[in-house]
Amino acid sequence: MHLKPPLIALFIFSFSGNNNTISSYRLQMTQSPGIPDQIKDNPYPHIKDIPLPPGFERIAADPFGSFLRNTALKKDKTVYLFNGTLKLNQDAQFAVLDITTGNRDLQQCADAVMRLRAEYFYAAKQFDHISFIDNNRKSYHFTPPYSKENFSRYLQRVFGMCGSASLSKQLNPVKTFTDIMPGDVIIRGGFPGHAVLVVDVAENAVKEKIYLLAQSYMPAQDIHVLLNPMDAKLSPWYKVTDNKMIETPEYSFYTTELKRW
């Protein structure tokens, strides 16, 4: 069973995981002095409205991928923590998804992925598909009543019992990164690990692919579309290349960590 550790445990945790992540967590719990000047209004109402580079077109997507593309974006580009304070780092996001974070420190990285997957099935009224597995292989199924209140309670329980380690086991490896699709997850299971969700993919005439990533993080915060720190001209899009590393604003992944539902 995997329970999210209390805040004090994260502060003293030092034997595994990413120490920079823990330091970042500690810093993000402080109140930022104000919203940076570079935070401007977002003009794009949905993920599908984020402009493409010349010559690229969005690829065909399955229903979950289409749901992600149609996810609304907030006009305000500021990322807030679960407790209403500003995230210290306001340089990671291109836009913020109009998805609730809740008021508890639960909806972190893998939880945000599970939230969007569950929201897709809830919107489609496919309630029997809403199910997640904890690190001990125990399943958590969404059961009646199928109300929003019960849905919220269910997700809070899932977020408390599941995380990047369990979700990494639940997902299936994608053999070739060039096969990346909307709805895929780049994930490193751990305590802590990290996960980002592929929310869109496009392709040009010579089959070059680009993709968008979204994340939450520690502590729980607004889900946001990530900027690309490797290529400011292409940002927020990322390009599929021969490079085995993916550098996001706050975490580095290997292309071998791509997984699918």
For each residue, the residues with C-beta under 8 A, 3 or more apart:
1: 134 135 136 138 161
2: 134 135 136 161 162 163 165 166 191
3: 160 161
4: 105 106 108 159 160 163
5: 9 10 13 191
6: 9 10
7: 10 11 29 105 219
8: 11 12
9: 5 6 12 13
10: 5 6 7 13 22 25 26 218
11: 7 8 22 26
12: 8 9
13: 5 9 10 16 17 22
14: 19 22
15:
16: 13 190 191
17: 13 21 22 190 191 192 193
18: 21 22 192 251
19: 14 22 23
20: 23 24
21: 17 18 24 25 192 194 218 251
22: 10 11 13 14 17 18 19 25 26 192
23: 19 20 26 27
24: 20 21 27 28 89 217 218 250
25: 10 21 22 28 29 218 219
26: 10 11 22 23 29
27: 23 24 30 88
28: 24 25 81 87 88 89 217 218 219 221
29: 7 25 26 81 85 219
30: 27 85 88
31: 85 86
32: 35 85 86 87 88 90
33:
34: 86
35: 32 39 78 86 90
36: 39 90 91
37:
38: 90 91
39: 35 36 77 78 90
40: 77
41: 75 76 77
42: 73 74 75 76 77 94 95 96
43:
44: 47 49 50 51 73 95
45: 49 72 73
46: 49 69 70 71 72 73
47: 44 50 68 69 70 71 73 97 199 200 212 225
48: 58 69 70 200
49: 44 45 46 73
50: 44 47 94 95 200 212 225 236
51: 44
52: 56 57 58 202 210 237
53: 56 210 234 237
54:
55: 204 205
56: 52 53 202 203 204 208 210
57: 52 202 203 204
58: 48 52 61 69 200 201 202
59: 181 182 201 202 203 209
60:
61: 58 64 65 66 68 69 181 182 183 201
62: 65 66 181 182 183
63: 66 67 120 124
64: 61 67 68 117 120 182 183 261
65: 61 62 68 69 181 182 183 200 201
66: 61 62 63 69 70 182
67: 63 64 70 71 116 119 120 123 124
68: 47 61 64 65 71 116 120 182 183 197 199 200
69: 46 47 48 58 61 65 66 182 199 200
70: 46 47 48 66 67
71: 46 47 67 68 97 98 99 116 199
72: 45 46 97 98
73: 42 44 45 46 47 49 95 96 97 98 225
74: 42 77 95 96 97 98 222
75: 41 42
76: 41 42 96
77: 39 40 41 42 74 93 94 95 96
78: 35 39 86 90 96
79: 86 87 90 92 93 96 221 222 224
80: 84 85 86 87 101 221 222
81: 28 29 84 85 86 87 101 219 220 221
82: 101 102 103 104 105 106 107 219 220 221
83: 103 105
84: 80 81
85: 29 30 31 32 80 81
86: 31 32 34 35 78 79 80 81 90
87: 28 32 79 80 81 90 221 222
88: 27 28 30 32
89: 24 28 92 249 250
90: 32 35 36 38 39 78 79 86 87 93
91: 36 38 227 249
92: 79 89 224 226 227 248 249 250
93: 77 79 90 96 224 225 226 227
94: 42 50 77 224 225 226 227 235 236
95: 42 44 50 73 74 77 224 225 236
96: 42 73 74 76 77 78 79 93 222 223 224 225
97: 47 71 72 73 74 214 222 223 224 225
98: 71 72 73 74
99: 71 112 115 116 119 222 223
100:
101: 80 81 82 107 216 220 221 222 223
102: 82 106 107 152 156 220
103: 82 83
104: 82 156 220
105: 4 7 82 83 108 219 220
106: 4 82 102 111 156 159 160 220
107: 82 101 102 111 112 115 155 159 216 220 223
108: 4 105 111 112 159 163 216 217 218 219 220
109: 112 113 164 192 193 194 195 196 215 216 217 218
110: 113 114 162 163 164 166 167 187 193 195
111: 106 107 108 114 115 158 159 162 163 216 220
112: 99 107 108 109 115 116 195 197 214 215 216 223
113: 109 110 116 117 167 185 187 195 197
114: 110 111 117 118 132 155 158 159 162 167
115: 99 107 111 112 118 119 155 223
116: 67 68 71 99 112 113 119 120 197 223
117: 64 113 114 120 121 261
118: 114 115 121 122 130 132 142 151 155 158
119: 67 99 115 116 122 123
120: 63 64 67 68 116 117 123 124
121: 117 118 124 126 127 129 130
122: 118 119 125 127 130 146 151
123: 67 119 120
124: 63 67 120 121
125: 122 146
126: 121 129 130
127: 121 122 130 142 144 146
128: 131 141 142
129: 121 126
130: 118 121 122 126 127 141 142 154
131: 128 139 140 141 142
132: 114 118 139 140 158 162 166 167 170
133: 137 138 139 140 162 166 169 170
134: 1 2 137 138 140 161 162 166
135: 1 2 162 163 165 166 169
136: 1 2
137: 133 134 169
138: 1 133 134 161
139: 131 132 133
140: 131 132 133 134 154 157 158 161 162
141: 128 130 131
142: 118 127 128 130 131 146 151 154
143: 154
144: 127 150
145: 150
146: 122 125 127 142 150 151
147: 150 151
148: 151 152
149: 152 153
150: 144 145 146 147 153 154
151: 118 122 142 146 147 148 154 155
152: 102 148 149 155 156
153: 149 150 156 157
154: 130 140 142 143 150 151 157 158
155: 107 114 115 118 151 152 158 159
156: 102 104 106 152 153 159 160
157: 140 153 154 160 161
158: 111 114 118 132 140 154 155 161 162
159: 4 106 107 108 111 114 155 156 162
160: 3 4 106 156 157
161: 1 2 3 134 138 140 157 158 166
162: 2 110 111 114 132 133 134 135 140 158 159 166 167
163: 2 4 108 110 111 135 166 167 191 192 193
164: 109 110 167 168 187 188 189 190 192 193 194 195
165: 2 135 168 169 189 190 191 193
166: 2 110 132 133 134 135 161 162 163 169 170 189
167: 110 113 114 132 162 163 164 170 171 185 187 189 195
168: 164 165 171 187 188 189 193 195 259
169: 133 135 137 165 166 189
170: 132 133 166 167
171: 167 168 185 187 259 260 261
172: 259 260 261
173: 256 258 259 260
174: 177 179 180 184 258 259 260
175: 179
176: 179
177: 174 180 240 255 256 258
178: 209 240
179: 174 175 176
180: 174 177 184 198 201 209 211 240 258
181: 59 61 62 65 184 198 201 260
182: 59 61 62 64 65 66 68 69 198 199 200 201
183: 61 62 64 65 68 197 198 260 261
184: 174 180 181 197 198 258 259 260
185: 113 167 171 195 196 197 198 258 259 260 261
186: 195 196 198 213 246 253 257 258 259
187: 110 113 164 167 168 171 193 194 195 196 257 259
188: 164 168 193 194 195 253 257
189: 164 165 166 167 168 169 193
190: 16 17 164 165 193 194
191: 2 5 16 17 163 165
192: 17 18 21 22 109 163 164 218
193: 17 109 110 163 164 165 168 187 188 189 190
194: 21 109 164 187 188 190 215 217 251 253
195: 109 110 112 113 164 167 168 185 186 187 188 215
196: 109 185 186 187 213 214 215 226 248 251 253
197: 68 112 113 116 183 184 185 213 214 215
198: 180 181 182 183 184 185 186 201 211 212 213
199: 47 68 69 71 182 212 213 214 225
200: 47 48 50 58 65 68 69 182 211 212
201: 58 59 61 65 180 181 182 198 209 210 211 212
202: 52 56 57 58 59 209 210 211 237
203: 56 57 59 207 208 209 210
204: 55 56 57 207 208
205: 55
206:
207: 203 204
208: 56 203 204 239 240
209: 59 178 180 201 202 203 239 240
210: 52 53 56 201 202 203 234 237 238 239 240
211: 180 198 200 201 202 237 238 240
212: 47 50 198 199 200 201 225 226 236 237 238
213: 186 196 197 198 199 225 226 238 248
214: 97 112 196 197 199 223 224 225 226
215: 109 112 194 195 196 197 223 224 226 248 250
216: 101 107 108 109 111 112 220 221 222 223 224
217: 24 28 108 109 194 221 250
218: 10 21 24 25 28 108 109 192
219: 7 25 28 29 81 82 105 108
220: 81 82 101 102 104 105 106 107 108 111 216
221: 28 79 80 81 82 87 101 216 217 224
222: 74 79 80 87 96 97 99 101 216
223: 96 97 99 101 107 112 115 116 214 215 216
224: 79 92 93 94 95 96 97 214 215 216 221
225: 47 50 73 93 94 95 96 97 199 212 213 214 236
226: 92 93 94 196 212 213 214 215 236 248 249
227: 91 92 93 94 235 236 249
228: 231 232 234 235 236 237 238
229: 232 235 247 248 249
230: 238 247
231: 228 234 235 238 239
232: 228 229 235
233:
234: 53 210 228 231 237 238 239
235: 94 227 228 229 231 232
236: 50 94 95 212 225 226 227 228
237: 52 53 202 210 211 212 228 234
238: 210 211 212 213 228 230 231 234 246
239: 208 209 210 231 234
240: 177 178 180 208 209 210 211
241:
242:
243: 246 255
244: 254 255 256
245: 252 253 254 255
246: 186 238 243 252 253 254 255
247: 229 230 252
248: 92 196 213 215 226 229 251 252 253
249: 89 91 92 226 227 229
250: 24 89 92 215 217
251: 18 21 194 196 248
252: 245 246 247 248
253: 186 188 194 196 245 246 248 257
254: 244 245 246 257
255: 177 243 244 245 246 258
256: 173 177 244
257: 186 187 188 253 254
258: 173 174 177 180 184 185 186 255
259: 168 171 172 173 174 184 185 186 187
260: 171 172 173 174 181 183 184 185
261: 64 117 171 172 183 185
